[in-house]
Amino acid sequence: MKFFRHFLQIEKSLDFYRRLMPLNRDDEKRKFMKSSVYNPVFRYKDTCTDIMDIYDRAGALKTQDALPVSEFYRRLKEEILLKCSLLANRDDSQKLTEFSGKIFGFPSNEDLRYATGILSGGDDDFSEPVAAGEIKIAIEKELIKRSVKGWTIKMKKNMASKMSIKPSENAIYINSTSGFFRGEDKRLAIHEIEVHLFRALNGERQKWPIFKTGTAGYSEAEEGLAVYFETANGNCPPEQMKVYAGRLMAVHLSFEKSFREVFNSLRRWFPAELSYRLSERAKRGVEDTSCPGALTKDIHYITGYRKTQTIKKEKDFPETLFTGKIAFDDRKRVRDMIQDGIIIPPVYMINERF
């Protein structure tokens, strides 16, 4: 159906997270590490004209009100427009932060206290001696063990994360330049395969592509479920939980601080290399990082985890959330659609070993 294809084409053209990756990332890191005062000035590939062309195309989309999934697509259209507006304001860190909050939300005081409590724990080993090639071999074995076929593992440089799933390409990307914690292959098997990939595979079985690629706001559930099942299965060591808390803290600090100030604050808990990565993730999309401002997506590892701890009491947990890449707020609508036979129950489910 043309309607679905147009949405997919626009999402592919937007390629939101790629557009948040600076072209001069390595050069700016070198400058930063050689100085005690320098703040990175990031350059990005595309122009405002390019982004606003996508905005106009998305704005012209009709959401087919007669379809049972029309509300999902209406909300997705709104999110695409907000993402375009965010990208068009990378030269204005305050506007970028405002649009980011509308897309991903802001941390609450309770979220901040929770993260601070995690960070106040004892010293941890943040060394990353495991090479990306070893992780690739381990993940290939984990895919075979779970009978997952038709997905490829690709090595890629300059990723913001260590690993990511791209449903539109049936691909799993591993950051070839990243080091990994000891035993991290087991954590990533849960996080990336049994949560991110399984939700995509179940979404692929639905009639509508949005359940494979993600409904509006699905990111918080995506990361919250992943962290919850990591911890529930004993595969989230204290240092990893501190990284998640550090991501939220970096975002919080970035609201009022420069990149350098965020980095200096994070050094209280993390080594220099990790403090830089956390600061860089929080400042993604900002051109002049001497200015306050943040991309708030990284709060989802903590906010989503905390929400999952509440949602787990529901009798249909986690089945409803595994029907596809859906948001927490989609649960009731999806339950009704399962009952009406519009959405089919999940087949790929996490192996609960607890």
JOCORKA-V512142 format. One record per pair of residues at least 6 apart in sequence whose C-alpha atoms are under 8 Angstrom apart, sorted by the first residue. I is the first residue (numbers start at 1). J is the second residue. Records with the same first field share a line. If there is no record, write none. Layout:
I->J  J
This chain:
3->61  62  63  64
4->208  209
6->61
7->58  61
10->54  57  58
11->80
13->54
14->51  54  84
16->83
19->44  45  46  87  285
20->44  87  284  285
21->44  159  160  284  285
22->42  43  44  45  284  285
23->42  43  44  45
24->42  43  44
25->42  158
28->40  41  42
29->40
31->38  40
32->38  39  40
37->260
38->260
39->258  259  260  288  289  290
40->259  288  289  290
41->287  288  289
42->286  287  288  289
43->287
48->87  88
51->84  87  88
52->84  85  88
54->84
55->80  81  84  85
58->77  80  81
59->77  81
61->77
63->70  71  73  74
64->70
65->71
69->208
72->210  215  216
73->210  215
75->215  216
76->215  216
79->103  216
82->99  102  103
83->99  100  103
85->99
86->95  96  97  99  100
87->96  285
89->95  96
90->96  285  286  287
91->286  287  288
92->286  287
93->286  287  288  291  292  293  294
94->292  293
96->285  286  293  294  295
97->255  293  294  295  296
100->294  295  296  297
101->295  296
103->217
104->217  220  296  297  300
105->296  297
106->296  299
107->248  252  299  303
111->302  303
112->248  249  252
115->245  246  248  249  302
116->245  249
118->241  242  245
119->242  245  246  269
124->238  239
125->239
126->181  239  270  271
127->180  181
128->179  180  181  182
129->179  180  181  182
130->179  180  181  182
131->178  179  180
132->174  175  176  177  178  179  180
133->176
135->180  185
136->153  174
138->185
139->185  188  189
140->153
142->189
143->149  193
150->170
151->170  171  172
152->170  171  172
153->171  172  173  174
154->171  172  173  174
155->173  174  175  176
156->173  174  175  176  177
157->175  176  177
158->175  177
159->175
160->277  281
161->175
162->174  175  178  180
163->172  173  174  175  192
164->172  173  174  192
165->171  172  173  192  196  197
166->172  173
167->197  200  212  213
168->213
186->235
187->230  235  236
190->226  229  230  350
191->226  227  229  230
192->226
194->349  350  351
195->222  225  226  322  350
196->222  226  325
198->322  348  349  350
199->212  321  322  323  324  325  348
200->211  212  213  324  325
201->212  324  348
202->211  212  322  323  324  346  347  348
203->209  210  211  212  213  323  324  325
204->211  212  324
205->344
206->212  324  343  344
207->343
210->325
211->323  324  325  326
212->324  325
213->325
214->324  325  326
215->325  326  327
216->326  327
217->326  327
218->325  326  327  328
219->300  327
220->300  301  303  304  327  328
221->300  304  308  321  326  327  328
222->304  325  327
223->300  301  304  305
224->300  301  302  303  304  305  306  307  308
225->304  305  308
226->305
227->236  301  305
228->305  308  309
230->236
231->237
232->354
233->352  353  354
244->301  302
245->301  302
246->266  278
247->278  281  282  298  299
248->298  299  300  301  302
250->262  266  278  279  282
251->279  282  283  294  295  296  298  299
253->262
254->262  282  283  292  293  294
255->292  293  294
256->292  293
257->290  291  292  293
258->289  290  291  292  293
259->279  280  283  289  290  291
260->290
262->279
263->272  275  276  279
266->275
267->275
281->295  298
282->294  295  296  298
283->289  293  294  295
284->294  295
285->294  295
286->293  294
311->317
312->318
319->345  346  349
320->331  334  335  345  346
321->327  328  331
322->346  348  349
323->343  344  345  346
324->346
334->343
337->343
338->344  345
